[in-house]
Amino acid sequence: MPSAVVVTIYPPPPCTTVDTMPSPTNSRKRKAEVLEAADTSEPKPGAAVSSSHLPATCLAAVLNFLPYSDVRRCMLAGKIMAVEAASQVETLNIMNPSELVGPAARRFANVSELNILCLVSTALNYIQTLSMTTAARTTPFMTIFPKLKSAFVGGLCSIHGPRHNSYLYQYSWYDCRERSDHKVVFRVLVESLCGAFQAKMLSADLVIKGLQFGGQLDCKCQHSLSQRSQNYCCFCCSIIASFPLPAVMSSISSHSFCPSNIASLDALLKRSDGATALQSDGGKEMIARLLGRHIKTHNVPQEEHPKFSRAVMTKGATHLTWDKKHSVHFLSPYSLSVMKAIVQVISTEVVRSTPSAFFSDSFFPSNKGSKGKPIVLRDAMDTLIGLGCNLNPTDYVLVDMHEEAALFGMKGKMLRAPVESGN
């Protein structure tokens, strides 16, 4: 008969509950208690102070270089990030249209630089795609930063390879192939920015990069001589009247607007700060570039006219074009009439106050960076000085068309007066 098995039952120990699956509420509570204890704890007297985190200024300096999505994630690290570091962030880099949300970005009240890098995207074939969402949200998003000084609106292209490079690029209507109405979408973006500047929602000193207008607007007036002759375009004139002056003057000097240069200057001078802008360095550089666009060039081959070449090189005209030619600068009757009209709009006093360096760089760009003197017809030099241009004749090689056999071919060029759209 088998022996009996005796089983002894002991009383159970006190029950201890272990929460292996903490609830989100308990987790956040413990996290908050730890962070609060770390922020409020004081070191004991005589003990060495050891900081468990970087100062807020250092954290903000790092956040300036991160994409906005990563910056938002860092805000979850605690109070020093979400409050102190966030208030000192100066640069935001927006990579996705969904990040253009105002309430979430209001904590970054100290932002002075905003890079919106999702307006356009590009593929390996450099064909662009315009984001309609970004175009619609850009202006409202920019207006929430009271200290905004600089903004870029465009795209970021990354090239993967042995040397990983990234570069910024701007929208271009002839490179965009997304949809047929992308020109209208971009135009709406520009018009909304005009409204923000007019309503004082954006600073008049804001530096906007990526919106240079040349190759971006595709204004229909630019392709219609009848409309161009009227010297008026509501859209372009609204930009001239609203956008910050540096961007406007740069676009006028490069003839990015459909009105003529004279009509653009008239629209600029109607601004309350237009006359003052012409006295600035940017305004004087614009004047020099506008006048320089109408200076013509006649090339004289060195091999065909060795006597002329030796004579001008003896006087200091050592610069030659890539095909061994001397560039002789002159004015056609039509160019002279346009330049006189420009000077009449902006006044001779403003032209006379423009430094000579601006004129030499804009009038004779082929000689920029060269030690050789530009070659200019004597009559053209006298005319430019008469218009008020601050030029020193001794800095140039002056030649007479009627005394140089090499310049006889210039007579036909001087008599022709082509119809130029950029007057």
C-alpha positions in Angstrom: 0.0 0.0 0.0 1.6 3.3 -1.0 2.6 5.8 1.6 0.4 8.9 2.0 1.7 12.2 0.6 1.5 15.0 3.1 0.9 18.5 1.5 1.5 21.5 3.8 -0.3 24.7 2.8 1.3 27.9 4.0 -0.5 31.2 4.1 0.3 33.4 1.2 2.6 36.4 1.6 1.2 40.0 1.5 0.1 40.7 -2.1 2.3 43.2 -4.0 0.8 44.5 -7.3 3.3 45.1 -10.2 2.1 47.3 -13.0 3.8 45.7 -16.0 1.7 47.7 -18.5 1.6 51.3 -17.2 -1.2 53.5 -18.4 -0.3 56.6 -20.5 -1.6 58.8 -17.7 0.6 57.2 -15.0 3.6 57.4 -17.4 3.2 61.1 -18.1 2.7 61.7 -14.4 5.9 60.0 -13.4 7.8 61.8 -16.2 6.5 65.1 -15.1 7.5 64.4 -11.4 11.0 63.5 -12.5 11.4 66.6 -14.7 10.0 68.8 -12.0 12.4 67.3 -9.4 15.3 67.8 -11.8 14.4 71.4 -12.5 13.6 72.5 -8.9 16.2 70.5 -6.9 18.9 72.6 -5.3 22.5 71.3 -4.7 23.6 70.7 -1.1 25.9 73.4 0.4 29.6 72.7 -0.6 28.7 70.1 -3.1 29.9 70.3 -6.7 27.2 71.5 -9.1 26.7 69.2 -12.1 24.2 70.2 -14.8 22.2 67.4 -16.3 21.4 69.4 -19.5 22.8 72.1 -21.7 21.7 75.7 -21.3 18.7 76.7 -23.3 20.8 79.0 -25.5 23.0 76.1 -26.6 19.9 73.9 -27.3 18.3 76.6 -29.4 21.5 77.0 -31.4 21.3 73.3 -32.3 17.6 73.5 -33.1 18.3 76.2 -35.6 19.9 73.7 -38.0 17.3 70.9 -37.6 14.2 70.3 -39.8 11.1 71.6 -38.3 9.7 68.1 -37.7 12.7 67.2 -35.6 12.4 70.5 -33.7 8.8 69.5 -32.8 9.9 66.1 -31.5 12.5 67.8 -29.3 9.8 69.8 -27.7 8.6 66.6 -26.0 11.9 66.3 -24.0 10.8 68.5 -21.2 10.2 72.0 -20.0 13.6 73.4 -20.8 13.1 72.4 -24.4 9.4 73.2 -24.8 9.6 76.6 -23.1 13.1 78.0 -22.6 14.8 76.7 -25.7 11.8 77.2 -27.9 11.6 80.9 -27.0 15.2 81.3 -28.3 15.0 79.5 -31.6 15.8 81.9 -34.4 15.5 79.7 -37.6 12.8 77.3 -38.7 13.3 75.0 -41.7 9.9 73.8 -43.1 10.2 70.6 -45.1 6.6 69.5 -45.5 3.4 71.4 -46.2 1.6 69.8 -43.3 4.1 71.6 -41.0 2.7 75.0 -41.9 0.3 75.2 -38.9 0.2 78.5 -37.0 -0.9 77.5 -33.5 1.9 74.9 -33.1 4.5 77.4 -34.2 3.5 80.4 -32.0 5.8 79.2 -29.2 8.8 80.1 -31.5 8.2 83.9 -31.0 11.9 84.8 -31.6 12.2 83.4 -35.1 13.9 85.8 -37.4 14.7 83.5 -40.4 12.2 81.2 -42.0 13.0 78.7 -44.8 10.0 77.2 -46.5 11.6 74.4 -48.5 8.5 72.7 -49.7 7.0 75.1 -52.3 8.6 73.2 -55.1 10.2 69.8 -55.4 12.3 68.4 -58.2 13.3 65.0 -59.6 16.6 63.9 -61.2 15.5 65.5 -64.5 15.1 68.9 -62.8 11.4 69.0 -63.6 9.6 70.9 -60.8 6.4 70.1 -58.9 4.6 73.0 -57.3 2.8 72.4 -53.9 -0.6 74.1 -53.9 -0.9 73.5 -50.1 2.4 75.3 -49.5 1.4 78.2 -51.8 -1.9 78.6 -49.9 -0.4 78.4 -46.4 2.8 80.4 -46.8 1.6 83.9 -46.3 -0.6 83.2 -43.2 2.2 81.2 -41.7 4.8 84.0 -42.2 2.6 86.6 -40.5 2.7 84.8 -37.1 6.4 85.7 -36.5 6.7 89.3 -35.4 10.5 89.4 -35.5 10.8 87.8 -39.0 13.6 89.4 -41.0 14.5 86.9 -43.7 12.5 84.3 -45.5 13.2 81.8 -48.3 10.4 80.3 -50.3 11.4 77.6 -52.7 12.8 74.1 -52.6 15.7 72.0 -51.4 17.4 69.6 -53.8 19.8 66.9 -52.4 22.3 65.1 -54.6 23.3 61.7 -53.4 26.8 60.5 -54.4 30.4 60.6 -53.4 29.8 64.2 -52.3 26.4 64.6 -50.8 25.4 68.2 -51.7 22.2 70.1 -51.2 21.2 73.4 -52.7 18.3 75.8 -52.7 16.4 76.6 -55.8 13.3 78.7 -56.7 10.2 78.2 -58.7 10.4 78.6 -62.4 7.3 78.4 -64.6 9.1 76.9 -67.6 10.6 74.1 -65.4 7.3 73.2 -63.6 5.3 70.4 -65.2 2.9 69.4 -62.5 -0.4 70.8 -63.6 -1.6 73.4 -66.1 -2.6 76.0 -63.5 0.6 76.1 -61.5 1.2 79.6 -62.9 -2.1 80.8 -61.4 -1.2 79.1 -58.0 2.1 81.0 -57.9 0.4 84.2 -58.9 -2.0 83.8 -56.0 0.9 83.3 -53.6 2.5 86.6 -54.8 -0.8 88.4 -54.6 -1.4 87.2 -51.0 2.1 88.5 -50.1 1.3 91.8 -51.7 -1.8 92.0 -49.4 0.2 91.1 -46.3 2.7 93.9 -47.1 -0.1 96.4 -47.7 -1.8 95.4 -44.5 1.4 95.8 -42.5 1.2 92.1 -41.5 4.8 91.6 -42.8 7.7 94.0 -42.3 8.6 96.4 -45.1 12.3 95.4 -44.4 11.7 91.7 -44.8 14.3 90.1 -47.1 12.5 87.5 -49.3 14.6 85.1 -51.2 13.4 82.7 -53.9 10.9 85.3 -55.3 13.0 87.1 -57.9 10.1 87.2 -60.4 12.3 86.9 -63.5 11.2 83.6 -65.1 8.5 83.2 -62.5 5.6 85.5 -63.3 5.1 84.8 -67.0 2.8 87.9 -67.1 0.8 87.9 -70.3 1.6 91.6 -70.8 5.2 90.6 -71.4 4.2 88.9 -74.6 1.9 91.6 -75.9 3.4 94.7 -77.5 0.0 96.5 -77.5 -0.3 96.1 -73.7 3.4 96.9 -73.1 2.9 100.2 -75.0 0.3 101.2 -72.5 3.0 100.9 -69.8 0.6 99.5 -67.2 0.0 96.1 -65.6 -2.1 95.8 -62.4 -0.3 92.7 -61.2 3.3 94.0 -61.8 2.5 97.5 -60.5 1.0 95.9 -57.3 4.3 94.1 -56.7 6.3 97.3 -57.2 4.0 99.2 -54.8 3.9 96.5 -52.1 7.1 94.4 -51.9 10.2 95.4 -50.0 12.3 97.9 -51.9 15.5 95.8 -52.4 13.5 93.0 -54.1 11.6 95.6 -56.3 14.7 97.5 -57.3 16.6 94.3 -58.2 13.6 93.1 -60.3 13.4 96.5 -62.1 17.1 96.5 -62.9 16.8 93.0 -64.4 13.6 93.9 -66.2 11.5 91.2 -64.5 8.3 93.2 -64.8 6.2 93.7 -67.9 5.9 97.5 -67.8 8.8 99.4 -69.4 11.7 100.6 -67.2 10.3 104.2 -67.3 6.8 103.0 -66.2 8.3 100.8 -63.5 10.3 103.8 -62.2 7.1 105.9 -62.2 5.4 103.2 -60.1 8.3 103.1 -57.7 8.4 106.8 -57.2 4.7 106.8 -56.3 5.6 104.9 -53.1 6.1 107.0 -50.0 9.6 105.6 -49.7 10.4 105.6 -53.4 12.4 108.8 -53.7 14.4 107.9 -50.6 15.1 104.4 -52.1 16.8 106.0 -55.1 19.3 107.7 -52.8 20.4 104.3 -51.3 23.2 102.2 -52.6 20.7 99.7 -54.0 18.8 102.5 -55.8 22.0 103.9 -57.3 23.1 100.5 -58.5 19.7 100.0 -60.1 20.1 103.3 -61.9 23.5 102.4 -63.2 22.2 99.0 -64.4 19.2 100.5 -66.1 21.4 103.0 -68.0 24.0 100.4 -68.8 21.5 98.2 -70.5 21.4 100.7 -73.4 25.1 100.9 -74.1 25.9 99.1 -77.3 29.1 97.2 -78.3 31.0 96.8 -81.6 33.7 94.2 -81.8 36.9 94.8 -83.8 38.9 91.7 -84.7 42.6 92.0 -83.7 43.9 90.2 -86.7 42.0 92.2 -89.3 42.9 95.6 -87.8 46.4 95.2 -86.2 47.1 98.9 -86.4 44.0 99.8 -84.4 44.8 97.0 -81.9 48.3 98.3 -81.4 47.1 101.9 -80.9 44.5 101.1 -78.3 46.7 98.6 -76.4 49.4 101.2 -76.2 46.8 103.4 -74.4 45.9 100.7 -72.0 43.1 98.7 -73.7 44.6 95.3 -73.0 41.4 93.3 -72.6 40.3 91.1 -75.5 37.2 88.9 -75.9 37.6 85.1 -76.1 37.8 85.3 -79.9 40.5 88.0 -79.9 38.4 91.1 -80.5 38.3 94.6 -79.0 35.0 95.7 -77.7 34.1 99.3 -78.6 31.2 100.9 -76.7 28.9 103.4 -78.2 25.3 104.8 -78.1 22.7 104.5 -80.8 20.2 107.3 -81.2 17.4 105.1 -79.8 19.5 104.2 -76.8 20.3 107.8 -76.1 16.6 108.8 -76.2 15.7 106.0 -73.7 18.5 107.0 -71.4 17.4 110.7 -71.5 13.9 109.6 -70.6 15.2 107.6 -67.6 17.3 110.4 -66.3 14.3 112.8 -66.7 12.2 110.5 -64.4 14.8 110.1 -61.7 16.4 113.5 -62.0 20.0 114.5 -62.9 20.9 115.1 -59.3 20.3 111.4 -58.4 22.5 110.3 -61.4 25.3 112.6 -60.4 25.3 111.3 -56.8 25.8 107.7 -58.1 29.4 106.5 -57.5 31.6 106.0 -60.6 32.3 102.3 -59.6 28.6 101.5 -60.2 28.7 103.0 -63.7 32.0 101.3 -64.7 30.7 97.9 -63.6 27.3 98.3 -65.3 28.3 100.1 -68.4 31.3 97.9 -69.3 30.7 94.5 -67.7 33.1 92.7 -70.1 36.0 94.6 -68.5 35.0 93.8 -65.0 38.0 92.2 -63.2 40.4 93.2 -66.0 43.2 95.8 -65.6 42.7 97.0 -69.2 40.8 100.2 -69.9 37.4 100.0 -71.8 37.3 101.4 -75.3 34.6 104.1 -75.7 33.6 106.4 -78.5 34.5 110.0 -77.6 31.0 111.2 -78.5 29.4 108.5 -76.3 31.6 109.5 -73.3 30.7 113.2 -73.7 27.0 112.2 -73.9 27.2 110.1 -70.7 29.0 112.8 -68.8 26.3 115.3 -70.0 23.6 113.0 -68.6 25.3 113.3 -65.2 27.2 110.0 -65.1 30.2 110.2 -62.8 32.9 109.0 -65.3 36.5 110.0 -65.5 37.6 110.1 -69.2 41.2 109.2 -68.2 40.0 105.8 -67.1 39.0 104.9 -70.6 40.5 104.7 -74.1 38.6 107.2 -76.2 38.4 106.8 -80.0 36.9 108.7 -82.8 34.7 106.8 -85.3 35.5 109.0 -88.2 39.2 108.8 -87.7 39.6 105.0 -87.3 39.2 102.9 -90.4 38.4 99.9 -88.1 35.3 101.7 -86.9 33.7 102.4 -90.2 31.3 99.5 -89.8 29.8 101.1 -86.7 27.9 103.7 -88.8 25.1 101.3 -89.7 24.7 100.2 -86.1 24.5 103.8 -84.9 21.8 104.7 -87.4 19.6 101.7 -86.6 17.1 102.3 -83.9 15.6 98.9 -83.0 12.3 98.7 -81.1 13.4 97.4 -77.7 10.8 96.1 -75.2 13.0 97.0 -72.2 12.9 100.8 -72.5 
